[in-house]
Amino acid sequence: MTSTSSYSYLHKSPQDVLNDIDFQLTLEPALLTKLTKAFLEEINVGLGRYGEDMAMVPSFVTGVPDGSEIGTFLALDLGGTNLRVCEVVLNGDKTFRLRQQKYKVSDQLKTGEATVLFDYLADSVDAFLTTHPPESPTSPISDVPDVLPLGLTFSFPVEQTALGSGTILTWTKGFSAKNAIGNDVVKLLQDAFDRKHMHVKCVALVNDTVGALLSRAYTSGGCMLGAIFGTGTNGAYLEEVAKIPKLANNLAATKGGYMVVNTEWGAFNNKRTHLPSTPFDSALDRTSINPRFQAFEKFISGMYLGEITRHILLSLIDAAPRPMLFGGKATKVVNDQWGLDTSVMSEVEEAWEMRVTVDTTVAEDLNGVANINEIGAEPRSFPGEIGENLLWDGDDHDILPRWDILSTPEGLASLNPKVKGKLEKVRKVLVNRLEYADEDVELRDAAIVRWTCHLVARRAALLSGVAVAAILLQTGRATFIQDGQNGQTVPSTTEEPTSKKVNGANGTHAVNGLNKVTGTIKDGLEEKIGVGVDGSLIQFYPHFERTMRESLRSIVGSDAESRVEIGLAKDGSGVGAALCALQALKQGF
């Protein structure tokens, strides 16, 4: 299905069409700041009351590991295409041993009865224990040594009421199991264990972002934010209990201190009053399994980026009066909903960045101008502008294709041989992954698809930076930058910490009166800010983290951004769940 009607392009030149798409998907720094302010508003609304789109779910995890913990725990991770069962052995020296097995979750299980799904989860744990009997005793904290404590990583929105219970709010990521929403996910799983008479006790419910935070804290000594940028997206951070008004009548409020909060930021701005929606985003949302929900996630997570790109490509294939892409041909991959996977985008961008060896004797362009420096230029238009960047080599920047150059033999002949080599590599990826005949894909098609992939992924990374910046601002670790004379950054007043430190960002943050850190490092004394991340986008998509940091700099300044230490949360959904199970036993589950 096409994402936009072809008549919208009828009276526009091909270049105008490309310019329009570029304009719609390009985010300026002012918009990023505006989105961050809206993000902060929803954070505080969610902390204040239940039932909000951005749920700000208290995890009831009040302790952060320091790497000295020991014990053996099971972890069950349900979050996407696969289910994982893990045995995690904590060694007590910031290291762990992990044994795991993956099990496929079919579409029938995702959309069938909840009891069937949870029986399958229990069967998978049983099968794992049969083939992987525990290699060492369980945690000495446990009062029942013959029962294995298990932490459940459940990467879907829940309203958590205790460390070991939580109500399912909605399904995401293609799940829609019946008779699950509104029920306690821990009880659903424990009932399945009990039906099979298994000696397993689910003692902790943990979102994968909470797990990422705990895992990173265990291996690095401290962490204040855990974030997932993969199939879906979400974040969890350490918040002052005093700043969670909806816990006012809960025993946790009387204890004060800090608690990990699962933001469920994938639902930010579900009303779409601030997010920069395009017709392509609207088409994706309208045909998704959960229209009008998880708005933010649909802009930035791996499940959706390929589909946004597919809608853009189809609009160009169907452009009137003449097609602008692939000669108007659409393969099954391009024509079918969800046919274009985000991994194709990543492969396209990797192909573009590969080094290409060419004859270095090429010395002059068509105007007789000597070969320019291929490193210095970062144009907004496709390489090939006579007398400016004709021989520019290209990088990962958002380069707008020049239709006039890419559509003529003379224009193509004017391109730097390195650029042509890169485009040829992209062209081969498209032939292979999009299942086109070799003769149906031209270099112009390769340039347009590569540009489209980069536009969509760049927007996703910039918006991811908005989420991280909002948490830095919410916890007082940064302030918005302000434009002063000559574009200089003007920091606001810094409030120094006034009390002792506790576990937080890399092991530290102030207890009373959070350190109001601005964009300026004062005497080199400001703390580092620990962020644990997981997910295929942040790990594998070219330059995703770099672009996210660019977003951070535009919102909170380069000095604040430089203090952010982003580290991989080693198996946050597995090790994190085990650490949460340990915390549940410590807290007397």
C-alpha positions in Angstrom: 0.0 0.0 0.0 1.3 3.4 -0.8 1.9 5.9 1.9 0.9 9.1 0.1 -1.3 9.7 -2.9 0.7 10.3 -6.0 -1.4 13.4 -6.9 0.4 15.3 -4.1 3.5 15.2 -6.4 1.7 15.9 -9.7 2.6 19.5 -10.2 6.0 19.4 -8.6 9.4 18.9 -10.2 11.4 15.8 -9.1 13.8 18.0 -7.2 10.9 19.8 -5.4 9.6 16.4 -4.3 12.9 15.5 -2.8 13.3 18.9 -1.2 9.8 18.5 0.4 10.7 15.1 1.9 14.0 16.4 3.2 12.2 19.4 4.8 9.6 17.2 6.5 12.2 14.8 8.1 14.9 17.4 9.0 14.8 18.5 12.7 16.3 21.8 13.7 17.8 22.4 17.2 15.0 24.7 18.2 12.5 22.0 17.6 14.6 19.5 19.6 14.5 21.9 22.6 10.8 22.4 22.2 10.2 18.7 22.2 12.4 18.3 25.3 10.3 20.8 27.2 7.2 18.9 26.2 8.9 15.7 27.3 9.6 17.2 30.7 6.0 18.2 31.1 4.8 14.7 30.4 7.4 13.2 32.8 6.0 15.3 35.7 2.4 14.7 34.8 3.1 10.9 34.8 4.9 11.2 38.1 1.9 12.9 39.6 -0.9 10.6 38.7 -1.7 7.2 37.3 -3.3 6.5 33.9 -1.2 8.8 31.8 0.2 7.9 28.4 3.8 8.3 29.7 3.1 6.1 32.6 6.2 6.8 34.7 5.9 3.5 36.4 7.6 3.2 39.9 9.6 -0.1 39.8 9.9 -0.3 43.6 13.6 -1.0 43.0 15.2 1.1 45.7 18.7 -0.4 45.7 21.4 -0.1 43.0 24.0 -2.9 42.8 27.7 -2.2 43.3 29.2 -5.3 41.8 29.7 -7.3 45.1 26.4 -9.3 44.8 26.5 -13.1 44.6 24.0 -15.9 43.8 22.3 -17.9 41.1 19.1 -16.7 39.6 16.8 -17.5 36.6 15.8 -14.8 34.2 13.0 -14.9 31.7 13.1 -12.3 29.0 10.0 -11.6 26.9 10.4 -8.6 24.7 10.1 -9.2 21.0 10.6 -11.9 18.4 12.4 -14.3 20.8 11.9 -15.5 24.4 15.1 -16.1 26.4 15.6 -18.2 29.5 18.8 -17.5 31.4 20.7 -18.8 34.3 22.8 -15.9 35.8 25.5 -16.6 38.3 26.7 -13.4 40.0 30.3 -13.7 41.0 30.5 -10.8 43.4 33.4 -9.0 41.6 31.4 -7.1 38.9 31.4 -10.2 36.7 28.9 -12.8 36.0 28.4 -16.1 34.2 25.5 -16.6 31.9 23.8 -19.7 30.3 20.9 -19.1 28.1 18.5 -20.5 25.5 16.3 -18.7 23.0 12.8 -19.9 22.0 10.8 -18.6 19.1 7.5 -16.8 19.9 5.2 -17.4 16.9 2.6 -14.9 15.7 -0.1 -17.3 16.9 1.3 -17.1 20.4 1.6 -13.3 20.2 -2.1 -12.9 19.2 -3.8 -15.9 20.8 -5.0 -16.5 24.3 -2.9 -15.2 27.2 -3.0 -18.5 29.0 -1.5 -20.3 26.0 1.3 -17.7 25.7 2.2 -18.0 29.4 2.0 -21.8 29.4 4.5 -21.6 26.6 6.7 -19.4 28.7 6.6 -22.0 31.6 7.2 -24.8 29.2 10.3 -23.0 27.9 11.7 -22.5 31.4 11.0 -26.2 32.1 12.8 -27.2 29.0 15.8 -25.0 29.9 16.1 -26.5 33.4 16.0 -30.0 31.9 18.9 -29.3 29.6 20.7 -26.8 31.9 20.3 -27.9 35.5 21.6 -25.2 38.0 25.3 -25.4 38.3 25.6 -23.8 41.7 23.4 -23.0 44.8 20.8 -20.2 44.7 21.3 -17.0 46.6 21.9 -17.5 50.3 19.3 -14.8 50.9 16.5 -17.2 49.7 14.6 -19.0 52.5 13.5 -21.8 50.2 16.7 -23.3 48.7 14.9 -25.9 46.5 12.9 -23.2 44.8 14.7 -21.2 42.1 14.0 -17.4 42.2 13.2 -15.9 38.9 13.2 -12.4 37.6 10.8 -11.6 34.7 11.9 -9.1 32.1 8.6 -8.0 30.5 9.3 -5.3 27.9 5.7 -4.0 27.6 3.8 -1.3 29.4 2.7 -2.3 32.9 1.5 -0.4 36.0 3.8 -1.9 38.6 2.2 -2.0 42.1 5.1 -3.8 43.8 8.5 -5.3 42.9 6.8 -8.6 42.3 3.5 -7.6 40.6 2.3 -5.3 37.8 -0.8 -4.9 35.7 -0.4 -5.1 31.9 -1.5 -1.8 30.4 -1.1 -2.5 26.7 0.7 -4.7 24.2 3.3 -3.3 21.8 5.8 -4.7 19.2 3.3 -6.9 17.5 1.8 -8.6 20.5 -1.9 -8.6 21.2 -2.6 -11.7 23.3 -6.2 -11.8 24.4 -7.4 -11.5 28.0 -4.0 -10.2 29.3 -4.5 -6.5 29.6 -5.6 -5.5 33.1 -4.2 -8.7 34.7 -1.1 -9.1 36.9 1.7 -10.4 34.6 3.5 -12.1 37.5 0.4 -14.0 38.5 -0.2 -15.1 35.0 3.3 -16.5 34.9 3.3 -18.0 38.4 -0.1 -19.7 37.7 1.5 -21.3 34.6 4.4 -22.5 36.7 2.0 -23.9 39.4 -0.1 -25.7 36.8 3.1 -27.6 35.8 4.2 -28.1 39.5 7.5 -26.4 38.8 9.8 -25.4 41.7 10.2 -21.8 40.3 9.1 -18.7 42.0 8.7 -15.4 40.0 9.8 -12.9 42.6 10.5 -9.8 40.5 9.0 -8.0 37.6 11.5 -5.8 35.7 11.2 -3.8 32.6 14.2 -4.2 30.2 15.2 -0.6 30.8 15.3 -1.1 34.6 17.4 -4.2 33.9 19.8 -2.2 31.7 20.3 0.3 34.5 20.9 -2.4 37.1 23.2 -4.4 34.8 25.3 -1.4 33.9 25.4 -0.4 37.6 26.7 -3.9 38.5 29.5 -4.0 36.0 30.6 -0.4 36.2 29.8 0.7 39.8 27.0 3.1 39.0 24.4 4.2 36.5 21.5 6.7 36.5 19.7 5.9 33.3 19.0 2.7 31.4 17.8 3.1 27.9 16.7 0.7 25.1 17.1 1.7 21.5 16.3 -1.4 19.5 13.1 -3.1 18.3 11.3 -0.7 20.8 12.5 2.1 22.9 12.1 3.0 26.6 14.1 4.4 29.5 14.3 4.0 33.2 16.2 6.3 35.6 16.8 6.9 39.3 14.4 9.4 40.7 13.9 11.0 44.1 10.8 9.4 45.7 9.8 12.9 46.9 9.3 13.8 43.3 6.8 11.0 42.7 3.5 12.5 44.1 1.4 9.5 43.1 3.3 7.4 45.6 2.1 9.6 48.4 -0.1 6.9 50.0 2.4 4.1 49.5 4.8 2.8 52.2 7.6 3.6 49.8 7.0 7.3 50.1 7.5 7.2 53.8 11.0 5.7 53.3 12.1 8.4 51.0 15.4 8.0 49.1 15.5 7.0 45.5 13.6 4.6 43.3 14.1 3.5 39.7 11.2 4.7 37.5 10.3 3.1 34.2 9.2 6.1 32.0 7.5 4.2 29.2 8.7 7.0 27.0 7.6 5.2 23.9 4.2 6.7 24.5 5.4 10.3 24.7 3.1 12.7 22.9 0.5 10.0 21.8 -1.7 13.0 20.9 1.0 14.0 18.3 0.7 17.7 19.2 4.5 18.1 19.2 6.1 15.3 17.3 7.0 16.3 13.7 4.6 13.9 12.0 4.7 13.4 8.2 2.3 11.7 5.9 4.6 8.7 6.1 4.4 8.5 9.9 0.6 8.8 9.7 0.3 6.0 7.2 2.5 3.8 9.4 0.4 4.6 12.5 -2.9 4.1 10.8 -2.0 0.6 9.5 -0.2 -0.5 12.7 -1.5 -3.0 15.2 -1.9 -0.2 17.8 -2.9 3.0 16.0 -2.6 6.2 18.1 -0.5 4.5 20.7 3.3 4.5 21.2 3.8 7.6 19.1 7.4 8.3 20.1 8.4 4.7 19.6 7.1 4.7 16.1 9.4 7.6 15.2 12.6 6.0 16.6 12.5 2.3 17.2 13.9 -0.4 14.9 10.6 -2.1 14.4 9.3 0.9 12.6 12.1 2.7 10.8 12.1 0.3 7.8 8.4 0.7 7.4 8.7 4.5 7.4 11.4 4.2 4.8 9.2 1.8 2.7 6.4 4.3 2.7 8.7 7.1 1.4 10.1 4.8 -1.3 6.6 3.8 -2.4 5.6 7.4 -2.7 8.5 8.0 -5.1 7.8 4.8 -7.1 4.1 5.9 -7.5 5.0 9.6 -8.2 3.0 11.1 -11.1 3.2 11.9 -13.9 6.4 9.9 -14.0 7.9 7.5 -11.3 11.0 8.8 -9.5 12.4 5.5 -8.3 13.1 2.0 -9.7 11.3 2.9 -12.9 7.9 2.6 -11.1 8.5 -1.0 -10.2 7.8 -2.4 -6.7 9.0 -5.8 -5.5 7.2 -7.8 -2.9 9.7 -6.6 -0.3 8.8 -3.0 -1.1 5.1 -3.5 -1.6 4.2 -5.6 1.4 3.6 -4.0 4.8 6.7 -4.5 7.1 8.5 -6.0 4.1 11.5 -3.6 4.4 13.4 -4.4 7.6 15.5 -1.8 9.4 18.5 -4.0 8.9 18.3 -3.2 5.2 18.7 0.5 6.0 21.8 -0.3 8.1 23.3 -2.4 5.4 22.7 0.4 2.9 24.4 3.0 5.1 27.3 0.6 5.8 27.8 0.0 2.0 27.9 3.8 1.5 30.6 4.2 4.1 32.9 1.5 2.7 36.2 2.6 1.4 36.5 2.5 -2.4 39.9 2.4 -4.1 40.1 4.4 -7.3 42.7 5.7 -9.6 44.2 8.7 -7.8 45.4 10.3 -11.1 42.0 11.8 -11.7 43.0 15.5 -11.4 40.4 17.8 -12.8 36.7 18.2 -12.9 34.6 19.2 -15.9 35.6 22.9 -15.5 39.2 22.2 -15.3 39.3 22.8 -11.5 41.9 20.9 -9.6 40.8 18.0 -7.4 39.5 19.5 -4.1 40.1 18.3 -0.6 37.7 15.4 -0.2 37.6 15.6 3.6 36.6 19.1 4.5 33.2 19.6 2.8 29.9 18.6 4.3 27.3 19.7 1.7 23.5 19.6 2.1 23.3 18.7 -1.6 24.4 15.6 -3.4 28.1 15.7 -4.5 28.4 17.0 -8.0 27.8 20.7 -7.9 30.1 22.2 -10.5 32.9 24.2 -9.0 32.0 23.4 -5.4 32.0 19.7 -4.3 32.2 17.9 -7.5 34.8 15.4 -6.3 33.7 15.3 -2.7 34.0 11.8 -1.3 30.9 11.7 0.9 30.3 10.6 4.5 27.3 9.8 6.6 25.7 13.3 6.5 22.3 14.0 5.2 23.1 14.7 1.6 20.2 15.8 -0.6 20.3 14.2 -4.0 20.6 16.5 -7.0 18.1 15.1 -9.6 19.6 17.1 -12.5 23.0 15.6 -12.0 21.9 12.0 -11.2 19.5 11.9 -14.1 22.0 12.5 -17.0 25.0 10.6 -18.3 27.0 13.8 -18.1 26.0 14.4 -14.5 26.9 10.9 -13.5 30.2 11.1 -15.3 31.1 14.2 -13.3 30.8 12.4 -10.0 33.9 11.6 -8.0 34.9 7.9 -8.8 34.8 7.2 -5.1 31.2 8.4 -4.9 30.3 6.3 -7.9 32.0 3.3 -6.2 30.0 3.9 -3.0 26.8 4.2 -5.0 27.5 1.0 -6.8 27.9 -0.9 -3.5 24.6 0.5 -2.3 23.0 -0.5 -5.6 24.1 -4.1 -5.1 22.6 -4.1 -1.6 19.3 -2.9 -3.1 19.3 -5.6 -5.8 20.0 -8.2 -3.2 17.9 -7.1 -0.2 14.9 -5.5 -2.1 14.9 -8.4 -4.7 15.1 -6.2 -7.8 16.5 -7.3 -11.1 20.0 -5.8 -11.6 18.9 -3.8 -14.6 16.0 -2.2 -12.6 18.3 -0.3 -10.1 20.3 2.7 -11.3 22.9 4.7 -9.4 20.3 7.4 -9.0 18.0 4.9 -7.2 20.9 4.0 -5.0 21.5 7.7 -4.1 17.9 8.3 -3.3 17.4 5.2 -1.2 20.6 5.9 0.7 19.5 9.4 1.4 16.1 8.2 2.5 17.6 5.7 4.9 19.8 8.3 6.4 17.1 10.9 6.8 14.8 8.4 8.7 17.6 7.1 10.9 19.1 10.5 11.7 15.7 11.8 12.8 15.4 8.7 15.0 18.8 9.3 16.7 18.1 13.0 17.2 14.8 12.3 18.9 16.5 9.6 21.0 18.8 12.4 22.2 15.7 14.4 23.3 14.7 11.6 25.6 18.1 11.3 27.2 18.4 15.1 27.5 15.0 15.2 29.3 16.2 12.8 32.0 19.4 14.9 32.5 17.3 17.9 33.0 14.7 16.2 35.2 17.4 15.0 37.6 19.2 18.3 37.7 22.3 17.1 35.9 22.0 19.7 33.1 20.1 22.8 32.1 19.0 24.1 28.7 21.6 26.1 26.9 20.7 29.7 26.0 21.8 31.6 23.0 23.8 34.7 23.9 25.6 37.2 21.8 27.4 35.8 18.8 25.8 32.5 19.3 27.7 31.8 22.5 26.3 29.4 25.1 25.3 31.1 28.3 25.1 28.7 31.3 22.7 29.3 34.1 23.8 29.3 37.8 25.3 26.1 39.1 24.1 24.8 42.5 26.7 22.7 44.2 25.8 19.5 45.9 24.9 20.0 49.6 25.1 16.5 51.1 26.7 13.1 50.9 26.7 11.0 47.8 24.8 7.8 47.1 24.7 5.3 44.3 23.7 7.0 41.1 25.5 8.2 38.0 28.7 6.2 38.1 28.0 5.7 41.8 27.3 9.3 42.7 24.6 12.0 43.0 23.5 14.3 45.7 20.9 13.2 48.1 19.4 16.5 49.2 19.4 19.2 46.5 20.6 17.6 43.3 23.6 19.1 41.7 22.2 21.6 39.2 24.8 21.0 36.5 24.9 23.4 33.5 26.7 23.1 30.3 29.9 24.2 31.9 32.4 22.0 33.8 33.5 24.0 36.8 37.1 23.2 38.0 36.7 19.7 36.5 34.7 18.6 39.6 31.3 17.7 38.0 30.4 14.1 38.0 30.3 11.8 35.1 26.8 10.7 34.1 26.4 6.9 33.7 24.0 5.7 31.0 23.5 2.0 30.3 22.2 1.2 26.8 21.0 -1.8 25.0 19.4 -2.5 21.6 20.3 -3.1 18.0 20.1 0.5 16.9 22.5 1.9 19.5 24.9 -1.1 19.1 24.9 -1.6 15.3 23.3 1.2 13.3 26.1 3.4 11.8 26.7 6.6 13.9 23.4 6.3 15.9 25.2 7.2 19.1 27.1 10.0 17.5 24.0 11.6 16.2 22.2 11.2 19.5 25.1 13.1 21.1 24.7 15.8 18.5 21.2 16.2 19.7 22.3 16.3 23.4 24.8 19.1 22.6 22.1 21.2 20.9 19.8 20.9 23.9 22.1 20.9 27.0 25.4 22.0 25.7 28.7 20.3 24.8 30.1 20.3 28.3 27.1 18.5 29.8 27.1 16.1 26.8 30.8 15.3 27.3 30.1 14.2 30.9 27.6 11.5 29.7 29.3 8.1 29.7 27.3 5.8 27.5 28.2 2.2 28.0 26.7 -1.1 26.9 24.5 -2.7 29.5 25.7 -6.3 29.3 22.6 -8.3 28.8 20.4 -5.9 30.7 17.3 -8.0 30.2 18.9 -11.2 31.6 21.4 -10.0 34.2 19.2 -7.1 35.1 16.3 -9.4 35.8 18.6 -11.6 38.0 19.7 -8.5 39.9 16.1 -7.5 40.3 15.3 -10.9 41.7 18.1 -10.5 44.2 16.8 -7.1 45.2 13.3 -8.6 45.7 14.8 -11.1 48.1 16.7 -8.3 49.9 13.5 -6.3 50.2 11.7 -9.3 51.7 9.5 -10.4 48.8 
